[in-house]
């Protein structure tokens, strides 16, 4: 009988599941602590749900193996990957701590192709390899669509959680509270300073019924480049209008769904990508009052946008309240339109400093919009309060643009239009008036499809100028 035991054991093993046949290799903290200079990962390790911390000065070398099912905490850790196309992280990994990695690829991470797979953790893991102190280039170029979500699925009436003051016996909500850390649960991702993020695939937000979210929350960050030929999509076209923002409102569903929220940031560059479908603004770049921070650090400056496509911004495509801005060769289309339940000011681009009244240093200066295309926006350009009348030089200059829809300049000063074409200076919306409370506007070498001469006369009395302009029809 004994001589048949090896055969019986073999037959039993054949009946076992594959996972039982292949014993997992478990990586423990002790194995890392006992390593001297580097730890080479040649097989697939399971962390058994534990957190391992890479000892300082220990290098991780991936040579055919991977890590999964646990948290890996770096301590300014250097990684070396022998095969750049390897999957070195499984589906259930968490990256934390600090790393000294100059380039990261999304191909490193295992991925589920189904449209039910939520990629928040994968994206956060890739971003976790960067930090505010050293440069890192993160590349998303796999043939994938990343679905992500707002993790907060709390109760309705989000606006009721915002503070208020009483005005004429009614509550006036202070919606700027949404920018405070009290509402940090509305922030999805953050790109650290000194990071280049290249996106060559598509990121799609799953629909939410929350009237506020920040896909990328960037506060006082600097030296960030975002490029590639990919697309980042909010939920404006499939937002769930199932609950109003406030209890006392049946129709107001919020307007704070931002894709890029840059607050008091410095030296930000975007090129090539498409940003679309924000429930609020596709991109917001402005100075804001930040308690306890020196004034000069609160001033936003240094935005460059080249060849970026901005589409379907429900409130605005882009909002600018900053200094030293260049927006060139960009396309703005379908912003503020009824199809996405557009909300005021319905603009492709809005020059407006929200905190200008609180801090007069938050003016726009050296802002240029050049060679951009506008198509099917409810309002092409809106402006409100970018500077004061005494500023003394042109704060915003708009070159070589054609506007087929209204341009609204309200309570703004020192704006110059150069070689632009306007279908009309008379807005199609009665709430907008071209020159309301505005001074020191210059229209130079511009053409107009239709112009209201009385408006032109009134504007000239306020110091606004038309130089070498043409009226193509009356």
C-alpha positions, 0 to 999 in steps of 0.5 A, a space after each residue: 500500500 505504501 508504494 501507492 502513496 506518492 501516486 495518490 498524493 499526486 492525484 490529490 494535488 491535481 484536484 486542488 485549485 491552482 492557488 493552493 498549488 502555488 504557495 504565496 511568498 510573503 514579504 515581511 518587515 524583518 526581511 527588509 530590515 536585515 538587508 544591507 544596501 538593496 532588496 531584489 524582488 525576483 518573485 511575486 510577494 504578498 504583504 498579507 495586508 500589512 504595512 512594510 516600511 523600507 529602511 532608509 538607504 535601502 534600494 528596491 530592485 524589481 527584477 521580475 517580481 511584484 508586490 501586492 496586498 498591503 502598504 509600502 511606505 517609502 523613506 526617500 526610497 530609490 527604486 530600480 526596475 530592470 524591465 520597464 514594462 513589468 507589472 510590479 504592483 498588484 491590484 491591492 497595493 497602497 503606496 505611501 511615504 516618500 520616494 526618490 523616483 524620477 519617473 513613474 509609469 502607469 504600466 507598473 500597476 495592475 489594471 482591471 479593464 471593466 468599466 466598473 473598476 474605479 481607478 482612484 487608488 491606482 492614480 493616487 499610488 502613481 502620484 504618491 511617488 512624487 513629493 513637493 521637494 524633488 522632481 518626478 515625471 509621472 506618465 499615464 500612457 497605457 491604452 486604458 480608460 481610467 474611471 474615477 469617482 468622488 469618494 464622498 457619498 454623504 447625505 444630501 443638501 451639501 450647501 447646508 453645511 456651509 456657514 452663513 450670515 443673515 442679510 435682510 432676514 435671510 441666510 446668505 451662504 458663504 460658499 467660499 467655505 467649500 475651499 476650507 479643510 472642513 470640506 477636504 472630503 470633496 478633494 479627489 487628487 493632488 499633484 505635488 509641487 515639482 511634478 510633471 504629469 503626462 496624460 495620454 489616455 482618458 480619465 472619466 469621472 463617474 456621475 455624482 449628485 454632489 454640487 461640489 468637488 475638486 478633481 485636482 486640488 492644488 493649493 500653494 503648489 508650484 512648478 507643475 507641468 501637465 501635458 500629453 494628448 489625453 483627456 480629463 472629464 468631469 461629470 457635467 454631461 451626466 451629473 445626477 440632478 437628484 437633490 438640490 444643494 440647499 434645503 430651501 432651493 428646488 432648482 439650485 444644484 450647486 456649481 462648485 464642481 472643479 476639475 483643476 482648482 489652483 489656489 495661490 499657485 506659482 509656475 503652472 504649465 498645461 499643454 496638449 490635453 483636453 479638459 471637459 465636463 466640469 460641473 463648475 469650472 474646468 480650470 480655476 487659477 486665482 489668488 485667494 485669501 489664506 489665513 496665516 500665510 504671508 501676502 506675497 505667497 497668496 498671489 497666484 502667478 505664472 500660468 501657461 496654457 498652450 494648445 489646450 482644449 476646454 470643453 463643456 464647462 458648466 459654469 466657466 471653462 477657465 477662471 483667471 485672477 492672477 498675474 503673469 498668465 499666457 493662454 495661447 492656441 487654445 480651443 474653448 467650446 460648448 461652455 455654459 450652454 443649456 445642454 449641460 444646464 449652464 450656470 452664470 456667468 456661462 463663460 468660456 473664459 472669465 477674468 475675475 479675482 474672487 478676493 479682489 475686494 478683500 485684498 487689492 493686491 489680488 489684481 490681474 496683471 500681465 495676462 494674455 489671451 492669444 490666438 484662441 478659438 471660441 465655438 458655441 459658448 454661451 458667453 465667450 469672454 466675461 470679466 469682472 473686477 480684474 483691476 481698479 481704475 487707477 491701475 495705469 496699465 493694461 492688465 489683460 490683453 486679448 490678441 487675434 481672437 474671433 468672438 461669435 458669442 457675447 463678450 461681457 466686461 462688467 466693472 473691469 478696467 484696463 483691458 485691451 483687445 488687439 486684432 479681434 473680431 466681434 460678431 456684435 457688441 450688443 449682448 444677447 442676454 439682457 443681464 450683460 452689458 458690454 461696458 457696465 461700470 468699466 473704464 480704460 478699455 482699448 479696442 485696437 485694429 478690431 472689427 465688428 459685425 454689428 455695433 451699437 453707436 450709442 454704447 460706443 459713444 457712452 464708452 468713449 465718455 468713460 475713457 474707453 477707446 476704439 483705434 483703427 477699428 472697422 464696422 462691417 455691418 449696421 
